[in-house]
Amino acid sequence: MRRLWISLGVLLAFLAIEVVVGFATSSLALLSDAGHMFTDVLGVGMALAAISAARGAGTSDRRTFGLYRTEVLAALANAVLLCGVALWVVIEAVRRFAAPPEIPGLPLMLTAAAGLAANVVVFRLLRDGAKESLNLRGAYLEVLADMLGSVGVLLAGAVMLITGWGYADPLVAIAIGVFVVPRAIGLGCQAVRILVQAAPAHVDVKQMRVELAALPGVRDVHDVHVWTLTSGMEVGSVHLSIDAESDPGTVLVAARHLLADGHGLPHFTVQVEPPGAHTDCTELSW
């Protein structure tokens, strides 16, 4: 949490600088970089809000899983925001090709260099957390895109300072937008996959079903469900029909051991059913 607060402060400070210089110089590349930094600020802010809500709310009779899904919703919002900013930048850049404005290269380069330094600091702060949280990964990707965008603005400023070629600014803006969109779409797809409760990509549900059916005493495996609550939190449930002579406790322990150690699913609800109980499951209309 402390790293997130530091990241937010650094980004806010340099966002203000880029906006002021961007409007003063009429640089679309710098304004697009500022737009991406604005999404960084929102991304980190939503990450903080989501993590605080998920940790602070806890579980209740109304929210039996707490508010962990707020992290996924924040990641999806980040992806949509990134795509929107990138689309606006590309459209505006295309319009500028007709008559590119004269933009001073030196202020552009100095501001981009300061923004790049800020992004490097935030990038290092978020790198470890991005491996564990989809929400933080969204903020991390935004900072990465913005960092590369600052490099592009630096190059555009150098070209305009040396040659005066005005097309460098909109070309860099388009390149930033094209780079960001596929990554934003990928992040959005990951979030949607969790929200529709698809099975985690790394879990082989078919193989898991086969291994459960092979346990001693198990006659049938049905009502198998596996989904992701939030990043790194996979849960599921399964019904196991057993032989009359089998011990339910022994089957339960074996199944939970297989799921936890063999498939990385320690939070799994296993319902062990004696002979004849399976018929109740088939009567459900949905």
PEMOLIN-V216899 format. One record per residue. RES is the residue in one small letter. OMEGA is omega as a letter, one per 30 degrees, with the letter a starting at -180 (none if undefined). NEAR is the number of other C-alpha atoms within 10 Angstrom. Layout:
# PEMOLIN-V216899
res;omega;near
RES;OMEGA;NEAR
RES;OMEGA;NEAR
This chain:
# PEMOLIN-V216899
res;omega;near
m;a;11
r;l;9
r;l;13
l;l;19
w;l;12
i;l;13
s;a;23
l;l;19
g;l;14
v;a;18
l;l;24
l;a;16
a;a;12
f;l;22
l;l;22
a;l;14
i;a;15
e;l;23
v;a;20
v;a;16
v;l;19
g;l;22
f;a;12
a;a;12
t;a;17
s;a;18
s;l;27
l;l;27
a;l;30
l;l;33
l;l;22
s;l;31
d;l;34
a;l;27
g;l;22
h;l;28
m;l;28
f;l;23
t;l;22
d;a;31
v;l;22
l;a;21
g;l;29
v;l;28
g;l;18
m;l;22
a;l;28
l;a;21
a;a;15
a;a;22
i;l;22
s;l;16
a;a;17
a;a;18
r;a;13
g;a;11
a;a;13
g;l;13
t;l;14
s;l;9
d;l;7
r;a;7
r;a;11
t;l;9
f;a;13
g;a;17
l;a;20
y;a;22
r;l;22
t;l;20
e;a;28
v;l;27
l;l;22
a;l;27
a;l;29
l;l;24
a;l;19
n;a;27
a;l;28
v;a;16
l;l;19
l;l;27
c;a;20
g;l;14
v;a;19
a;l;24
l;l;17
w;a;14
v;a;25
v;l;22
i;a;14
e;l;15
a;l;23
v;l;14
r;a;11
r;l;17
f;a;15
a;a;9
a;a;9
p;a;19
p;l;16
e;a;15
i;l;21
p;a;18
g;a;24
l;l;15
p;l;17
l;a;28
m;a;23
l;l;15
t;l;23
a;l;30
a;l;17
a;l;14
g;l;29
l;l;22
a;l;16
a;a;20
n;l;27
v;l;15
v;a;15
v;l;26
f;a;21
r;l;14
l;a;17
l;a;20
r;a;16
d;a;13
g;a;17
a;l;17
k;a;13
e;a;13
s;l;19
l;l;24
n;l;31
l;l;28
r;l;22
g;l;31
a;l;30
y;l;26
l;l;24
e;l;28
v;l;29
l;l;19
a;a;25
d;l;28
m;l;25
l;l;18
g;l;29
s;l;31
v;l;20
g;l;24
v;l;33
l;l;25
l;l;19
a;l;28
g;l;31
a;l;19
v;a;17
m;l;21
l;a;18
i;a;11
t;a;11
g;a;15
w;a;16
g;a;23
y;a;19
a;a;21
d;l;30
p;l;27
l;l;19
v;l;27
a;l;28
i;a;23
a;l;16
i;a;26
g;a;26
v;l;16
f;a;14
v;a;25
v;a;20
p;a;13
r;l;18
a;l;25
i;l;16
g;l;13
l;l;23
g;l;21
c;l;14
q;l;18
a;l;26
v;l;16
r;l;17
i;a;20
l;l;17
v;l;10
q;l;14
a;l;13
a;l;18
p;a;18
a;a;11
h;a;8
v;l;15
d;a;12
v;l;16
k;l;9
q;l;11
m;l;16
r;l;15
v;a;11
e;l;15
l;l;21
a;a;19
a;l;13
l;l;15
p;l;15
g;a;18
v;l;20
r;a;17
d;l;17
v;a;19
h;a;15
d;l;11
v;l;15
h;l;16
v;l;19
w;l;20
t;l;20
l;l;19
t;a;21
s;l;20
g;a;12
m;l;15
e;l;19
v;l;19
g;l;18
s;l;15
v;l;18
h;l;18
l;l;25
s;a;22
i;l;25
d;a;16
a;a;13
e;a;9
s;l;13
d;a;14
p;a;20
g;l;10
t;l;11
v;a;21
l;a;16
v;l;11
a;a;14
a;a;23
r;l;18
h;l;15
l;a;18
l;a;19
a;a;13
d;a;10
g;a;13
h;l;15
g;a;14
l;a;18
p;a;17
h;a;14
f;l;17
t;a;14
v;l;18
q;a;14
v;a;21
e;l;18
p;a;18
p;l;14
g;a;11
a;a;12
h;a;18
t;l;9
d;a;8
c;a;11
t;a;11
e;l;8
l;a;7
s;a;5
w;none;4
